[in-house]
Amino acid sequence: MKKNSLIIFVILVSILTFSACNKATDVTEETTQNEQENVTKDESNVDIEAIAESYVNDILNENYENAYNNYTMNSKLKDAFTPDIMKAVMTQLTETYGSFIKTINSSQSQSGQYNIVSFACEFEKQFISLNVVFDTEKQIAGFNYTLIDNPSGASTEESNVPDSITEYEVAVGEEGWSLPGTLSIPKGEGPFPVVVLVHGSGPSDRDETIGPNKPFRDIAWGLSTRGVAVLRYEKRTKHYAVKLKNVTDFTVKEETINDAISAVQFLKGHNQIDPNNIYVLGHSLGGYLVPRIVNEDKDIAGCIILAGNTRPLEDLMLEQYEYLYSLDSNVDDEETANLDFIKSCVQNIKDPNLSTNTDPAKLFSIYAPYWLDLRNYNPVEMAKQLQQRILIMQGLRDYQVTEADLKNWQEALENKENVTFKTYEKLNHLFLEGEGTPNPNEYLIEGHIPNEVIEDLINWIEK
């Protein structure tokens, strides 16, 4: 399998990390009463942090058999997280983020009935939190990892908030799903126009952090230093990963749309925000869904689509893997088998007989309601009906959302007076500059959103 294919899995293919078969990044499972028979009598007083530390050390030291046999796991995890899967997970992780260097600190948290012990670790290219999940019986019920900022607070770059803006911690979202966020506001007298940033696929923080890059922070600071406020927030699938794990009727409304609408509602009542100048910017999946978001709230002044796909998500999944596997001009047997599996999932998703009873393992490990909700959604057709202003921006080195998608937008919308297009020759899917054949390694090279993009956004907003 091609190195670094995991980064694509994180960005697009892994729409819901809590889905049942996403063993590469989240194998958390829920225990049931009949699985509790393996719990030993003295485990009620056991130190879960000590167990977690030993468990993680075995995995980091490639002692996969020990990690599998020497700890009490619930039966679902025991079936799912075998030594071979452990090895595959860690191989993908180190191929993408480099070798493990050290553990920096540990912490404990709780999500519903689960206790989570997290170890902040430094790898060569990224700080990563390794998380061990315990159920109510103190059995290990899951192991996953998340990308984090430097736990020491240091950074490879200047990270101080610009002097010309003020940032506030805020909370947005529906009742029961509150999401922490950051509102960046220019200093001076308002009210100010504002942009809400909507994430792409997969669990994402408010900065849309990928490796050393924080494109949403770049946009927030770039716009707010030029007089436009910006709201960014943690994505629901990141902040509530465990809580969402067993939700079987999950759709893009819960993943993205409802929280974006809640963010807009929050801003309408803010005394430093101009309620008549609220814009929504969606990246990747967020761009794909922006027409639905704006269609639900007619008060939104306009929308910005960054690398928004027009084609179905399942088609992009297949196309991305075909591209990645072609990079060395040699598709091996394992890759061929993977492509066959992906093609079968695509076929199942498009099957007219798809129902809520379809096994999610046949649907990229995502429950059928997610796909059924998107079946009749055409972002281009919905965008054609919008009266609000639309700005569509596309990097021409993007191999995830390509010029085929841009062409679909252009053919449908280029004659509409409310639509503007901007393209950028050197930019990739993250709107970062690169050279040569586009590949996922670029996402691990530190970069920033170019000033040209920020200026185009400002000019369009002020137009």
N, C-alpha and C positions, 0 to 999 in steps of 0.2 A: 504493500500500500504506500502511496506517495507520502513523503514526510510533509508535516504541517497541514494535512487535510483537516485536522481537528479544528483549525481556526474557522473554516467554513461551516463546520458542524455547529460551532458556537454561534456564528453570526446569522445563518439562515436556516439550516436544517433543523437545528434544535429550537423549535418554536416554543415548546413547553418542556422545560427541563424536569418537570415533575412527572412526565409521562412514564409509563411502565417499563418500556424497553430501552430507555436512554441510559444504558449501563456505563457509557464512557464518562459521563459527568455527574450522574445522580442515580444511585441505586437504592435510595431510601424506600423502604417498604413498611407497611403497617402490620403489626402483629395482630393475631386473633387469639381468643381464649384457648383454643385447642393447641396453640403453639407454645403455651407457657410451661409445658411439662418439663422442658429442659432447664428451667431456671433452678439454680442450686439454692439451698436454704439460706446460705450466708450472704447472698447477693444483695439483700435489702440494705446492708451496711457498707456495700462496696464503694470504693472511691472511683467514680466513673472517669475522673480526669487521669488518674494513674493508668486505668485500663486503656483509655483512649491514647495516651502517650505511648504506651508499649505497642499498641496496635499500629499506630502511625509509623513508629520507628521500624517495625517489622516490614511494613509496606515500603518505606523509603529505602531500607536496606535489602530489598528484593527477597525477603524471607516470606514469600507468598504462602507456602505451605503452613508455616507457623501462624501467619495471620488468619488462615482459614480454619486451622484445627485447634488452636489454643485459646479461642475466645468464644463466648456464648453469643451467638447470633440468632435472630429469629429465623424461622424456616424459609421464609420468602427470600431473605437476603442470602441465606445459605445456598439456595438454589441458583440465585442470580449472580452472586459475586464470588465465582470460583477462582482458584489460583490463576487460571489462564486469563480470566477477565481482568483480574487485578494487574497482571503483567501488561495486558493490552492497554489498560487505562494509563498506567504510569509510563509506558513507552510512548504513547501519544503525547502525554503531558511534557515529558522531557525533550521529545523531538521538537515540540513547539516552543517551549519556554526555557530550554536549556537545563543543565544539571542542577540538582539540589545543592544549595550552599550551606544553609543553616536554618534552624528554627529560632525565631526572634522572641515570641511570647505566646501565651495561651489565654483563652478566655472561655467562659461558659455563658450560654443563653438558653432561652426557652421559647418554643413555638408550639402553642397548644399543649398537647400531651407529651411532646418530645423535648428532651434535653439535648443540647448540642454543645460539644466541646470542640473549639476551633483553635488551630495552631497556625499562626502567621509565619510563613516560611519565605525565605529568599531563594529564588532560583536565578539562573544567570540573566534572564531577560525580563523577569516579572516577579512581583511579590504575589504570593498565592496563599489563600487560607484553605487548609485541609480540615474538613469538618467531619466529625464522627457523631452520628445521631443515635441516641439511646431512647428506647421506648419506656413505658411505665414500669416494666419489669427489669429495667436496667440491662436488657439485652441490646446488643448492637443491631440497629435497624437500618442503618444507612451509612454510606461514605460518599462524600462529594467534595468538590473544590470550587472556589470562586476566586476571581481576580480581584486584588485589593491594591490600594495605594501603599506607599512605604509606611509600615507601622510606626517607624521612629519619627515620622513627621517630616523627615528630610525628603528632598526630591532632586532628581537630576536636572531640574530646570527651575527657574524663578517661578514660584507658585503664589506669591503675594497678590492679593486682590488689587487691581489698579486703583490708584488714589482717587480717580474721578468718578468712582461708583461706590455704592453701598450694597452689601449683600445681606439678606435676611433669611433665616431659616423659617420655612413655612410648612404647612401640611395641607395636602389636597386629597381628593378622592371621596368615594362613597362611604356611607356609614359602615363600619366594620372593616374597611379597606383603606384606612388613612395612610397616605404615602408622604414621607419626608421629602422636602424639596428646597430649592434655593431660588429666591427672587432677587435678581440683579437690577438695581435701579440707578440711573444716572444721578449724580449730585446736582442740586439746583431745584428750581421750581417746576413742578409738574403741572398738569398731569402729562404722562408720557405714553406714546404708543408702546405696545408690548407684543412680544412673540412667545408663544408656547412651543416648546420643543417636544416632539413625539418620537420615541425610539423606533429602531429597527427590530428585527426578530431576535428571539432569545432573551434570557435574563440580562438586564442592563442597568447600570447605575445612572445617576442623573447626568453624569458627564459623558455617557456612552463610551466608557473606557475600553479600549482595545490595546493590550500591551502597554507601551508608554504613552499612548495617544489618548487625548480627551477632546474629541471634536466638538461635543456639545458645550464644553467649557470654553473652548476657543470661540465658538459662535456667540455665547453669552457675553463674554468679555469684549469681543470685537464690536458687538452691537451696542452694548450698554455704555461703552466709552464714547459712542457717537450719538447718544441721545435716545436710544431705544431700549426699553426695559426687556428683560428676558426671564421666563420662568422655566426651570427644568426640575425634574423630580425622578425619584427611583421608580423603576418599572415594577408593576404589580408581580410579575412572574419572578422577579428577583427578591423583592421584599417579603413576599408571602409564598415562597417556594414550597415549604412544607405544608402549609395550610391548603394550598391548591392541589396538592399531590393526588388526591383521590376524587377531585371534582370531575365528573364524567360528562357534564353538559357545558363545558368551557368553550367559549367562542372568542372571536376577536373583539366582541363588545366588552367582555370582561378583561381581556388581555390588554386592550389599548383604547378603544373608543370611549368607554364610559369615563375613564380617568382623564382623558383629554378634555372632554366636555366639563367635567368637574373643575378642572384647572381654569377653564374659561369662565365658569360661573364665579369662581373665587376672585378672579381679576376684575370682574364687572363691579364688584363692591369695594375695590381697593381705592383709597382716596388719592393715591399718586398715579393711578392708571386712567388713561382716557378710554372709557368704555366703548367709544365708537371707533377705536383703532386697535382692536385685538386681532392678531394674526396667528395662524397655526402653521408651524413648520414641521413636516414629517420626513424622516429619513428612511429609505429602504421600505420595509413593511409599513412604517409610519406614513411614508409618501403614498403608498398603495391605498392606504385607508383614509387619507386626508379628505377625499371627496365625500366619504360617508360621514366623517366628523362634521364638516362644514354643512352638509345637507341637514344635519340634526340641529344645528344652531344657526339660524339665519342672521343673528347679530354679529357673527364673525365677519370682520371686514375683508379678509382675504386669506389665501393659503399659499404655502410654498412647498414644492415637492422636490426633495433632493434624492436623486437616484431611486425614484419610485417605480416599481415594476407595474406593467400593465397586464402581463401574462399570469396565469395561475401559479401559485406558489409551488405546487408539485412539479410543474414543468421546469421551473427554475432549479429545483433541487437536482433533477436529473441532468440538466444542462451543465450545472456547476461541476458535478462529479465527472461528467464526460470530459469537461475541459481540464480539470486537475489531473485526471489519469492520462491525458494526452500530452502532458508537458514534457515527458521524457521520451515520447514517441514509442512507448512500449507498454501496452496494457497487458499486465500479467494475469495469471489464472485467478488469483484472489480478487483483483480489481474487476475482472469480468464477472465473477460471482456476485460481487457487491452491486455492480450495475444491473445485473439480472434481477436482484432483489429490489433495487430502487424502481426499476421498470414495472415490476409486479405491483409495488405499492401505488405507483401512479395509475396503473390500470384499475386497481381496486377503488381508488378515490374517485375515478371517473365513471365507475360502474353505475348505471342507472338504478341498480338494485341496492346501492349502498344504504345501510340503515344503522340505527343506533345499536343494533345487535352485532354488527360487524366487529370482529376481533381487532382491537387497535394495533396489535402486533403486525397486522397486514396493512396498516395505514401510517407508517413511519412512527408507530407507537403513540399516535395522537387519536383521541376518541373521535368517532364519526361526526358528532354535532359540529365540531370545529370545521370540518370540510363541507358538511351540508350547508352551513351558514354562508360559506363563500361561493357555493355552487352557482348562484344566480347573480353574483356581484361582478359588475364590469366597471372598473374605476374610470375608464375613458368615457363611457356613456353617461355616468353620473356627473363627471366633470363638465360635460357638454351642457348639462342642464343648470349649472351653477351661474348665478349672476355676479357673485363676488369676484374680485380680481384673483388671478392665479399666476404664480411664477414657477416655472419648471426649470430645474437646473440639473445638468448631467455631466459627469466626468467621462471623457471618451476613452479612458484606460480602465474602465470598470468592466470586469468580467463576470460580475454577479448579476447586476442589472445592466443590460447592454444597450447598444444602439438600436437593437430591435424594439426594445420598449420605448426608447425615445421616438423612434419612427412612428409607433402607434399613437403616442401623444400628439405628435406633430400633424399627422394626417387628419386627426379628428378635430384638433383645436387651433391650428395655426391661423385660421381665418377669423377667429373670434377676437374682438377688440379687447376683451378683458384678460387675455392670456399673453404672457411674455415668456420667451425661451432664452436660456443662457447655457452655452456649452463650454467645456474647458479641456483643452487638448491633453494636458499632462496629468489630470487628476484621476485618482482611482475611486473605488466605492466609498471610501471614507473622506473623500474630497481632500486628499493629501497628494502631493506631487510624487511622481516616480518615473522611472525610465525602463526601457526594455520590455520584455514580455511580462505582462501583469501576473502576479502570483501572491499567495498569502504571506510570504516572508516580508512583504512591504509593510504589513500592518504591525510588525514588531520593530520597525525602524521609527525612531522618534521624529515627529513632524508636526506641523500646525496648519490649520485652515489658512490658505493664502489671503492676503489683504484684498486681492481682486474680488474674491467671493464676498467678503464682508462689505466692500464698497458697492457691489451689485445689489446686495440685500438692502443696504441703506438707501440707495438711490430709488429702488423699487418701492420701498415703504413710504418714502417721502414724496413720491411722484404725485 
